[in-house]
Every structure is written in C-alpha cells, then in structure tokens.
Amino acid sequence: MSEMYKHQTQRRDPNRNPDWKYKLAAGEAFEGRVINWLTKEGHEAFKPIENTYDLHINIRVPLYGALHLTGECKWDIMAEQTRNLAVQTFDNGKPSGIHPDGPNPELWFHGVGKEMWVARTRLIQNLVEMHRTTWGGQTVPMGNKSEGAQGVLIPISVAKKAVGTDWVTL
C-alpha cells in the first residue's frame, strides 16, 4: 500500500471551524442535486437514516432488476480555482473517502461548479495508486484542519481523461 494511505493520528477538535455549517449545507445541497439527477436518469436514490454512506442507490438493470449501490458525495468548493479535485483519504485520524480501509462506497460523486465527476471508488483508488507520482501528487491537509482531514489532489485534466468515469452537467 502506498505512502498516501498511512494512518494519521490527529484527533478531532471539538471546536469546529466557524464556516463548518455553511460547508455542511453546501454538501447537503449537492447531495440533493445528485439524488435529483439519478432520479431523472430513472434510478432510485435516497439519503439513508444511518450515517454510513451519503446515498443508497438502486440502479435499474434490464433482465436483472435493481442493483443496490452505495455512494459518497463530495462538493469541492476549491476545484474550479485550483483545477484539482481534493479527494479525501483521512478524517479525524481514521481512513475515509477513497482510502481502501475506509467505508468504500461503490460510487463517488464529486461536484465541481455545474459539473459532477461520477466514478467507481475502486477506479479512483487505482488511478491514484498508479499515477499520482506523475502529477507530483502528494497527501495534503484539506477541509476542517482541526479534524485532521487529509487527501490527495487529482488534476481535473487527469479526471476528465479517466477511462470508466463520466462527467455530467447538473
């Protein structure tokens, strides 16, 4: 396993960043946009009561029925300016996001402006493992610094070319 997945030990600060509520509201609004898009595409999507994943999705598959998948939604406020996707690997000292030891949702929905990058989480993990050194990639602090959130930056130009992923206008 690469260096980027090494466990961090920083603990959660009970005094959250003052703009945390704004970021939470923006993230929840993005989740609503993802649910609306999936519904328009003919699938069932909902936010579960339990807090394991952002979304539960039932994809309609001909001759099979419903395929149940889980999804993680991330609204990336800085991506348009930096031209990088900030993909989380740790939060509160524990694996999260795309980390292989994290919750591992099947699908990843990453919001950038009016667009959304849709990918299988495993594909993003493989992309990062295989190519991050060619981007000068590094593990960086992100989000609420007091919670020890960290992740890797993926250039949007790389994500746009990633085979097996899709960019959707919302």
C-alpha positions, -999 to +999 in steps of 0.1 A: +000+000+000+014+034-009+026+061+015-006+082+010-027+056+028-006+056+060-027+061+091-028+095+107-032+101+145-045+136+148-077+139+169-109+157+163-111+193+178-145+198+195-144+235+184-154+232+148-144+257+121-169+286+121-178+280+084-185+243+090-223+249+090-220+266+056-199+238+042-223+212+056-253+230+040-234+232+006-226+195+008-262+185+016-275+207-013-251+189-036-264+155-023-299+167-033-287+176-068-272+141-072-304+125-060-324+146-085-300+137-113-302+099-105-340+101-103-341+118-137-319+090-151-346+065-139-329+053-108-340+053-071-317+072-048-321+083-012-302+095+018-302+067+044-311+071+080-279+055+092-248+076+086-225+051+068-229+064+033-242+096+018-265+078-006-282+044-013-289+039-050-310+013-068-299+011-104-324-005-128-307-032-148-327-049-176-333-086-170-318-083-136-339-059-115-325-034-091-288-034-084-282-018-049-251+005-047-238+030-021-225+064-030-204+092-015-210+128-025-183+155-022-188+191-031-154+206-039-155+244-035-119+250-045-117+227-076-126+254-101-099+277-089-072+251-083-080+229-112-075+199-088-100+176-072-094+172-035-101+135-028-102+127+009-083+098+024-084+106+062-107+123+086-104+125+124-073+103+122-093+075+105-094+062+069-122+078+050-131+089+014-113+068-011-090+051+014-091+013+009-096+008+046-124+034+047-161+029+042-156+021+005-188+032-012-193+017-047-198+051-064-182+085-059-199+118-070-176+147-070-191+182-076-172+209-094-192+240-103-220+230-125-204+196-133-201+163-114-175+136-118-190+101-114-167+072-108-165+038-091-145+044-059-122+014-067-114+030-100-103+062-083-082+042-058-064+025-087-060+058-106-043+074-076-021+043-069-009+040-105-005+077-115-002+101-086+036+104-088+033+116-124+011+146-112+036+154-084+008+142-062+010+145-025-011+140+005-023+174+017-044+188+046-080+196+035-114+205+048-115+212+085-079+212+096-088+207+133-102+173+123-071+161+106-087+157+072-062+148+045-064+137+009-047+136-025-051+162-053-061+148-087-057+173-116-091+178-133-074+173-166-065+137-154-100+131-141-115+142-174-095+116-193-100+087-168-115+057-186-146+043-169-156+076-153-181+102-165-186+140-163-222+152-161-236+187-162-261+193-134 
